[in-house]
Amino acid sequence: MAETSTAATPPSTPARGAPWRAEIAGGSVSAAAAVPLAIGYGMFAFVALGDRYFATGVLAGLVSAFVLAIVNVALGDRTTTVYAPRVVTTFALGAILAQNLLPSDARLMVSADAALVITIMLLIVLLAGFFQFSFGLLRVGSLLKHTPHPVMAGFQNAAALLLALVQTGNIIGLDYHVPLTRILHYLGATKPLNVAVAACTCVVMWNAKRLLPKVPPLISGLVAGCVLYYALVAVGLEEHLGPVIGEAPPLQASLGHVFAIADLVQRPDLEEIAWLLLGGSLSIAVIASIDTLLCARLLEVTTRRRPGDNRQLMRMGAANMVAAGLGGITGGVNLGPSMVNHAFGGRTLRSVLVNAAWIGATMLALLPILGALPRVVLSAAILVIAIQHFDPWTTGLLRRLAERRGRGWETVIGDLTVVLIVAVTAIAADLVVAVVFGVAITIVFFLLRMSRNAVRRAYRLDEFHSRRARDPAAMEILAREGHRVLVIELEGPLFFGTAEKLEQFTEAVIDGSLGCVIMDIERVNELDATGAATLIEINDRLARDGCELVLSGHGNRAAVADQLREHGVIAALPDHRAFADLDRALEWAEDRLLLAELGTVASPQEFPLEQLDVFAGLGPEQIARVAPRVVRHTYKRGDILVREGEVGRDLYIIAKGTASAYLNMTGEGRPTRLITFTPGTVFGELALLDEETRSATVQADGFLVCYVLSREAFESLAADEPAIAIRLLANLGRELSVRLRRANRAICHLSL
């Protein structure tokens, strides 16, 4: 799980000429941060056996940190990753010991002494390492790393909460271990001076980056707490303080664990707890694997080095197996010290070996001194780490909920629900059960979110038109008859979970006045057989009522377009009424309305110069003065009149035919149609006002006749006939005003 870094402010970048100096600095400082964490996490592994096994856990934590580093480097890890016991796996081991092994009525457990129980725990660690190695070998890591984030957040928050609560006994100064479930009964035995030592440790560690920026906060907190603790002991207040960790077993004892495990597996009565061993080790393996992959991914952001998901699991599994044989517990990536290592100059595996050397020296020479470390000081430091360990993404969701920022409350509440369920299940039941349950709940919430109504919005054609420019008479007809065309915009997946709601919505909005329904699927990202069948059923239902179904928007969705064809939706539509985008479908529907009202869509004849709107208000004599300056041009289908990016100097007035303006005509993907110009309309008018480049490409849709007025001809007209030029500019301004109003309405409509 993610863990707040204990990094101090790094020194300046190491010089190229002294790489060993930087590697030694990184490895040494990271070891100073890693040793207390290995001790702190390890000391709770076997505490259910009694207080005197605190120190056994301390040695197990240090052994793990040392062995994991050596084995990972030996197996090919070339990163600067530091390894140590992890809070989540240590608590999982402790939970298996307290909740499964010790209460068991199996003959082996009834007669087992503490040494045998520890050997059984080490066997679980060994089996967990084997499963972890198998996960990597079978390439399960590629799947585990994609565990839903709410599940991981719940898991991390549960571990942080447990890590904080389990420090309570040491912080209030109890001389013996008390189960977390009974700690409230012992609050009356609180030792205020012990709590004061804990508070001093927490305050110093929390503010260490500001007070001592070049010293890891963990070290600052431990030193301050120890100084205060032993100052109080020196003045005779020892009885008002909690105990120290205690004497650790000799390091040589670790070498005998491999033989003890070998003897254990040969015992016939081991079969009685076989399922307990397999279930517990599998739980540890899953949790350790997820934790390792998540921490490695977070560390990759800092180090820019990727160890490889499945190879990392294989190395970690093998290292945990070796650690178990030497009396160590399950470990993983130590995120905080790894960042410290990189910050202080560690760039190769040499820094990891330096780190391991310091941990080895600690076990050989400093283990007796570590036994004198006050439990309250270490627990206070771990408490700060636990508080920093809470998932920031979860707190961000809670802040959004409290401040009522943003949208998507169903998603926020759903994610927080998953986090809470996983956290509660992890604390009250089993960690693997929590992960499996959390993934299942996440899938359910996802399906529920995906199953909401696929209809984004619906509107009539009289509210929103195509980009085809039409004369005022045609626009009046569309405004009057546009209610007969209904547009339904869909979004998200159209599958078995949303198909029924779409069918119900369509049934509710269909009435006798409708002549056409446009179903826009541009925002549909998935279509299954049920969704396709629903579209066919809607088409059949509309056809029975004399209404036509039109599909639009599949041009940008190649996969959806293929599914439409494969499931027979396109074939089911008469005349294959499917358009690449909504604008073309709207234009088709408008043409149908105009054809029904006028018997034709557009006048086929060529407009003479005097009937064009841009020359409105000019008399015959004024038209005669303009005519010599205007050049008549004809174009065939596909001809380019204006090219995007080129400098324009001509104004075009369409007398017959149509032309369309496009963006991205030469780029990748399908070009976007901005507008279609019809007879009487103009384009390129800005060429008369400036010499900027063209903003779009204009292409002839078919045979086209245009009158072209160049900038030079307009300047000549303005010099010779200023009144005509002013009238011409006024007419162009009116045309631009109409287009601007339509564009504003379109933008407003699309933003809904």
Stockholm file with secondary structure:
# STOCKHOLM 1.0

chainA/1-752         MAETSTAATPPSTPARGAPWRAEIAGGSVSAAAAVPLAIGYGMFAFVALGDRYFATGVLAGLVSAFVLAIVNVALGDRTTTVYAPRVVTTFALGAILAQNLLPSDARLMVSADAALVITIMLLIVLLAGFFQFSFGLLRVGSLLKHTPHPVMAGFQNAAALLLALVQTGNIIGLDYHVPLTRILHYLGATKPLNVAVAACTCVVMWNAKRLLPKVPPLISGLVAGCVLYYALVAVGLEEHLGPVIGEAPPLQASLGHVFAIADLVQRPDLEEIAWLLLGGSLSIAVIASIDTLLCARLLEVTTRRRPGDNRQLMRMGAANMVAAGLGGITGGVNLGPSMVNHAFGGRTLRSVLVNAAWIGATMLALLPILGALPRVVLSAAILVIAIQHFDPWTTGLLRRLAERRGRGWETVIGDLTVVLIVAVTAIAADLVVAVVFGVAITIVFFLLRMSRNAVRRAYRLDEFHSRRARDPAAMEILAREGHRVLVIELEGPLFFGTAEKLEQFTEAVIDGSLGCVIMDIERVNELDATGAATLIEINDRLARDGCELVLSGHGNRAAVADQLREHGVIAALPDHRAFADLDRALEWAEDRLLLAELGTVASPQEFPLEQLDVFAGLGPEQIARVAPRVVRHTYKRGDILVREGEVGRDLYIIAKGTASAYLNMTGEGRPTRLITFTPGTVFGELALLDEETRSATVQADGFLVCYVLSREAFESLAADEPAIAIRLLANLGRELSVRLRRANRAICHLSL
#=GR chainA/1-752 SS CCCCCCCCCCCSCCCTTCHHHHHHHHHHHHHHHHHHHHHHHHTTSSGGGCGGGHHHHHHHHHHHHHHHHHHHHHTTCCSCCCEEECHHHHHHHHHHIIIIITTCCCHHHHTCCHHHHHHHHHHHHHHHHHHHHHHHHTTTHHHHTTCCHHHHHHHHHHHHHHHHHTTHHHHHTCSSCCCGGGGGGGGGGCCHHHHHHHHHHHHHHHTHHHHCTTSCHHHHHHHHHHHHHHHHHHTTCGGGSCCBCCCCCCGGGGGGHHHHHHHHTTCGGGGGGHHHHHHHHHHHHHHHHHHHHHHHHHHHHHHCCCCCHHHHHHHHHHHHHHHHHTTCCCEEECHHHHHHHHHTTCCSHHHHHHHHHHHHHIIIIIHHHHTTSBHHHHHHHHHHHHHHHSCHHHHHHHHHHHHTCSSCHHHHHHHHHHHHHHHHHHHHSCHHHHHHHHHHHHHHHHHHHHTSCCEEEEEETTTCCCSBCCCHHHHHHHHHHGGGEEEEEEEEEESHHHHHHHHHHHHHHCCTTCCEEEEEEEEEEEECHHHHHHHHHHHHHHHHTTCEEEEECGGGCHHHHHHHHHTTHHHHSGGGCEESSHHHHHHHHHHHHHHHHHSSSSCCSCCCGGGSGGGTTCCHHHHHHHGGGCEEEEECTTCEEECTTSBCCEEEEEEESCEEEEECSSSSSCCEEEEEECTTCEECGGGGTCCCBCSSEEEESSSEEEEEEEHHHHHHHHHHCHHHHHHHHHHHHHHHHHHHHHHHHHHHHHTC
#=GC SS_cons         CCCCCCCCCCCSCCCTTCHHHHHHHHHHHHHHHHHHHHHHHHTTSSGGGCGGGHHHHHHHHHHHHHHHHHHHHHTTCCSCCCEEECHHHHHHHHHHIIIIITTCCCHHHHTCCHHHHHHHHHHHHHHHHHHHHHHHHTTTHHHHTTCCHHHHHHHHHHHHHHHHHTTHHHHHTCSSCCCGGGGGGGGGGCCHHHHHHHHHHHHHHHTHHHHCTTSCHHHHHHHHHHHHHHHHHHTTCGGGSCCBCCCCCCGGGGGGHHHHHHHHTTCGGGGGGHHHHHHHHHHHHHHHHHHHHHHHHHHHHHHCCCCCHHHHHHHHHHHHHHHHHTTCCCEEECHHHHHHHHHTTCCSHHHHHHHHHHHHHIIIIIHHHHTTSBHHHHHHHHHHHHHHHSCHHHHHHHHHHHHTCSSCHHHHHHHHHHHHHHHHHHHHSCHHHHHHHHHHHHHHHHHHHHTSCCEEEEEETTTCCCSBCCCHHHHHHHHHHGGGEEEEEEEEEESHHHHHHHHHHHHHHCCTTCCEEEEEEEEEEEECHHHHHHHHHHHHHHHHTTCEEEEECGGGCHHHHHHHHHTTHHHHSGGGCEESSHHHHHHHHHHHHHHHHHSSSSCCSCCCGGGSGGGTTCCHHHHHHHGGGCEEEEECTTCEEECTTSBCCEEEEEEESCEEEEECSSSSSCCEEEEEECTTCEECGGGGTCCCBCSSEEEESSSEEEEEEEHHHHHHHHHHCHHHHHHHHHHHHHHHHHHHHHHHHHHHHHTC
//
